[in-house]
Amino acid sequence: MPVKRTEQLLEIVNQRKKINVSELAQLLNVSKVTVRKDLTLLEQHGLLQRKHGFAIINNPDDLNYRLAQNYDTKRQIAVKAANLVHDNETIMIESGSTCALLAEELGKQGKHVTIVTISYFIANYVEKFANLDIFLLGGKYQANSQVVVGPLTKKALVDFHVAKLFIGTDGFDPKQGFFGNDIMRTDTVQAMAANAEQLIILTDSSKFSGPSLIRQFTLDEVSRVITDNQLPAATTTLLEQRQINVEKI
């Protein structure tokens, strides 16, 4: 399915919340058969639901709903991140939709990669890829984000050391750095970073609009940011002045 049409289709469904197949076909200028095929693929990826001739958005509280937001941008970021990972490498991946797409892209590329993660969502999302070995950490389970956090998770992390940790972020401040929305998850991700040589942030440019709840990482702790080309020039300059490698899709 053409990527541009995927993006358009998802954008329409996300805006309308519920739309019938005939109207989708008219808006996209394709046949109903083509739309049905597209919807089948998108539903298989968990990006929307199909019911009685309609395409429907996922529950906003569901992780698959977040995955569908800015999907094509996140997918392109994930592809660029996957190109940094070598065959037979062990990496850490935190959680979130772009990180899930990174894991999926590694699976599609056929690379033999070992992934250490706190995300049960990611583990389930890429379970079909035999070339990926997943190590799930234990700890306190947060059902809304499908991750584990807390002292037991941090204790398990002591036994790992990797070259690269890939994470998402929820906010940014030019002076204080990157922010998270959840205190316990942020604390756990900081423990993951202590056992990685490079901290790589995957995020769309919207997350640079302001800080979130709790500081996640200072600028000096971040190695690389992969984002889209809507990142303001002033922010790009600031990051690069702090020796952060900025890559844009």
N, C-alpha and C positions, 0 to 999 in steps of 0.2 A: 504494500500500500504506500503511495507517495507520502513522504513526510509532511509536505505542505498541506495536503488534504487531511491528514491525521490531526494536525494542529487546528485547522479550521473546524473540523467536525467536533473535536473536544471543546473548543471555545464556544461553539454554538450551543452544545448540550449544557455546558456549565452556566451559560448565560440564561438559557430558557428553563433549565432544570428538568423539563419534560417536553419532548417533541416527537411527532410521529415520523415514520420512515419516509412517507411521501413528501412531506415538507422539507426534510433534510436533503432528499434527492434534488428537489427544485433549487434549494439554496446553494448546493454544491455543484449543480449542473452535471449530475451523473445519474445513472439509472438506479432504480430501487434495488436491483440485484447487487449492484456495486456497493451501495450503502449497507445492505444487509451483511455482505462479506466484511466490510470495514468494521461494522459494529460487532460482528462475531469475534474478530481479532482483538478489538479493544476490550471486549468483555472478558476474553481469555486472559488478558493482561490485568484485569481487575480495575480498569479505568472508568467503567460505567456499567450500567445494568440495562438489559432489554426485557421489556414486559409488554406482551400483547400488542406488538407493532409499534411500540414507543421506545425511545432511548431515554434513560433516566439517570441523573447524577447519583453517585453514591452518597451514603449518609455522610454529612460534613464531619462527623466525629470519627469516621473510618479513615485509616491510613491510606487506603486506596483513593479516597477523595483528594487528599493532599497530593498524592502521586499524579493525579490528573491535572492539577493546577500548573500552568506554564510547562506542560509536559515536554514539548519539543526543546525548549531551552534547557531544561534539566537533562534531557537525553544527550544533547550535544556536549554539555559540561561533563557528563559521565563518560562519553567517548574520549574526550581529551584527557580525562583523568586515567582512564584505562590504559592509554598509550604510555603512561609513566611506569606501568607495572610490567615486570619481566616474567617470562616463563619460569616456573618452579620457584617463584618468590612467595614469601609469607608476609602478609600485610594485616593491619588492623583497620576495620571499618566500624564507625560508631553506629549511627542509626539515621533515619529520615529517608525521604523519598529520593533525593538525588544519590545518596549513598546506595540505596537499593538498586537504582538504575546502573550505578557503577558495577556492582556485583553481577548484575545481569549481563552487562556488556563484556565483562571478563569471561563469563560463561560462553557467550556467543563467539568470542574471539578464539575459543578453544585453548586458551592458556591454562596450564596446570598451576593453579594458585591456591595457597592455603589462606583462608580468611579467618581471623580471630575477631569476634564481634559480640556486642551486648544485645543485638537485635534479633529477636525471634521472628519478626516480620521478614527481615532480610533472609534468614535461614530458610524460611518457607518459600520465599519468593524465587529462590534460585535452586531449589531442591532437585530440579530435573537435570541440572548440569553435572555430569559425572566427573568433569575435569576440575571441579571446585571441591576442595575439602574445607568443611566448615567446623570451627571450634567455637561452640557457644559457652560463654561464661555463665556461672551461676550467680545467684543473689536475690534481692527483693524484686519481685516482678511488678512492673507498672503496666497494667492492662491497657490503658489508653494509648500508650506509645509502643507497647509490646517490646519493652527493653528490661534488662535487669540492671540494678544499681546497688550501691551501698557497700558496707564493709567487706562482705564476702566476695563481692566482685573485685574490689580493690586488692584483696588478699591474693586472689587468683592471678591478677595481673603481674604480680611480682615475678612470676616464673616465665614471663614472656619478654622478648626484645625483638623489635622489628625496625626496618629502615623507614617505613612509611605508615602514617596514620591518616586516614581520610575521615573528615567530619563535616557536618553541616553547622550552621550558625543561625541565631535568631535576631541578631542586632549588631550595631556597630557604633562606636564613638571614636572620633579622630584622636582623642587624647588617651582614652582608657583602653581601647581595643575592641575585641569581639565579645558578644554577650549571648547568654542562654536564657531560656524561659523557665527551666526547671532546676531547682537548687541541687537535688540529689543527682540528677543526670549530669549536670555540669561538673559536680565534684568527681564523678566517676570518669568522665571524659578527661579531666585534668590528670587523673591517675594513669589513663591510657597514654597520654602524651608524655608522661615521665618515662615511659618505656619504649619510646619511638624516637628515631633520629630526626625525622622530618614530619612536621605537622602541616597537612594540606587541607585547606578549607574549600569546600564545594558549595557554591551558593549563587543564586541569581542576584542581580544588582538591587532588587527591592529591599533586601535585608540591610543595606547600607544607609537607610533613611533615618535611623536613630537607634539608641541603645535599647536593650530589653531589660529583663529583671535583674540578672546577676552577671558580673563579669566572668567571662569564660577564659579568655587568653589575652595577654598584652600583645602589642605589635611585635615585640622582640621575640616572642615565643613561636611565631608563625613563619613557616618557610615559604609557602606558596598559596596563592588564591586563584582559583579557576572560576570565572564568572562570565557574564555576557557583556556585550559591547555598549550597554547602556550605563555602565559604571561611570560616574562623573570624572572628568579629566583631573580635577583637583584631588579626588580620592585616589586615583591611580598614581599620581605623582607622590602623594603622601606615603602610600604603601611602598613604592619603589625606593623612596628615600630612606625607608627603614629596612632596606635590604630584603623585601618580600618580592618574590617573583610573581608577577601578575600575568595571567594568561586569560585571553578573552576569546569566546567562540565567534 
